[in-house]
């Protein structure tokens, strides 16, 4: 089954494919932090921030918490360790995200 949608205005679309993933990965590899993001939202005032992050081996995301919003990670290629910490910065739960093994992502509730 397929649907055809007709619009009278121009539609902006960004295709997430190997070309985009490769470009963002190349930018991440040349970044001192070994990571780079490609924003889909138009401004920092947008009610939701949608972005693609390229995280290269050796990068470290600092321990952080989003008080008011959930955060979702979906791995398209590669692997990502996700660790949850308690208030004393001790590791609680952890998960290896690896799409090859069927572990694609994790949603982290606000305040976690």
VOVOZA-945793 format. One line per field, with one value per residue (C-alpha): residue number from 1; residue in three letters; x, y, z. Coordinates in steps of 0.001 Angstrom, whole numbers, plus 500000, padded with zeros to 6 digits. Layout:
drenlo c(NUM;...)
tilo c(ala;...)
x c(X;...)
y c(Y;...)
z c(Z;...)
end
This chain:
drenlo c(1;2;3;4;5;6;7;8;9;10;11;12;13;14;15;16;17;18;19;20;21;22;23;24;25;26;27;28;29;30;31;32;33;34;35;36;37;38;39;40;41;42;43;44;45;46;47;48;49;50;51;52;53;54;55;56;57;58;59;60;61;62;63;64;65;66;67;68;69;70;71;72;73;74;75;76;77;78;79;80;81;82;83;84;85;86;87;88;89;90;91;92;93;94;95;96;97;98;99;100;101;102;103;104;105;106;107;108;109;110;111;112)
tilo c(unk;unk;unk;unk;unk;unk;unk;unk;unk;unk;unk;unk;unk;unk;unk;unk;unk;unk;unk;unk;unk;unk;unk;unk;unk;unk;unk;unk;unk;unk;unk;unk;unk;unk;unk;unk;unk;unk;unk;unk;unk;unk;unk;unk;unk;unk;unk;unk;unk;unk;unk;unk;unk;unk;unk;unk;unk;unk;unk;unk;unk;unk;unk;unk;unk;unk;unk;unk;unk;unk;unk;unk;unk;unk;unk;unk;unk;unk;unk;unk;unk;unk;unk;unk;unk;unk;unk;unk;unk;unk;unk;unk;unk;unk;unk;unk;unk;unk;unk;unk;unk;unk;unk;unk;unk;unk;unk;unk;unk;unk;unk;unk)
x c(500000;501220;499877;500381;500330;499900;500886;500626;503739;507396;508262;511666;513014;516342;517056;518963;521170;524782;525756;524537;525895;529279;529503;528627;531033;533860;533174;533222;536538;538163;536640;538768;535775;535347;531655;529449;525748;523501;520477;517050;515424;515547;516546;517496;514045;512329;510002;511835;515434;515892;519409;521721;524871;527996;530038;533446;535443;537185;534562;533003;529660;529700;527307;524224;520521;517614;515232;512210;512585;513181;516232;516223;519200;518749;521888;521984;525471;528283;527842;527140;527446;524804;525383;522948;524339;522848;523122;526553;527781;527925;527016;523605;522159;524013;523221;525150;523257;524213;521801;523600;522452;518939;519517;518653;518070;516969;514607;515748;512921;513169;515137;517025)
y c(500000;503491;507000;510034;513362;516577;519966;523426;524633;523615;520879;520876;517369;516088;512507;510541;508291;507120;510411;512499;510009;509981;513776;514260;511446;513107;516373;514521;512842;516228;517793;517942;516529;513698;514419;516569;517169;517972;519958;519423;522139;525701;527470;526879;528271;525381;523447;520230;519799;517114;516309;513658;513132;511518;510197;508844;506328;508132;510821;511102;512727;514355;513093;515258;515354;517001;518142;518844;516740;513133;512295;509516;507820;505707;504137;503891;502392;501567;500928;503126;502416;504229;504446;505701;507290;507957;511310;510271;509614;505851;503675;502081;500582;500437;499239;498579;499876;497912;497707;494628;492770;494231;496846;500085;502746;503955;506633;508396;510001;513625;514008;510723)
z c(500000;499289;499587;497426;499164;497250;498588;497144;498959;498893;501377;503050;503573;504859;503959;506603;504505;504240;502592;505549;508113;506368;506238;509904;510860;508896;510728;514061;513239;512650;515783;518972;520912;518357;517967;515788;515488;512551;513725;512207;514359;513068;516289;519915;520825;519054;521407;520532;519545;516900;515880;514563;516628;515265;518186;517228;519315;522170;522724;526160;526898;530333;532968;532652;533339;531578;534295;532091;528954;527995;525903;523314;521714;518580;517138;513344;513100;515484;519209;522216;525929;527956;531707;534308;537460;540865;542650;543995;540420;540917;537927;538303;535151;531863;528374;525190;522167;519063;516123;514778;517912;517901;520625;518829;521413;524778;526035;529197;531198;532320;535537;535139)
end
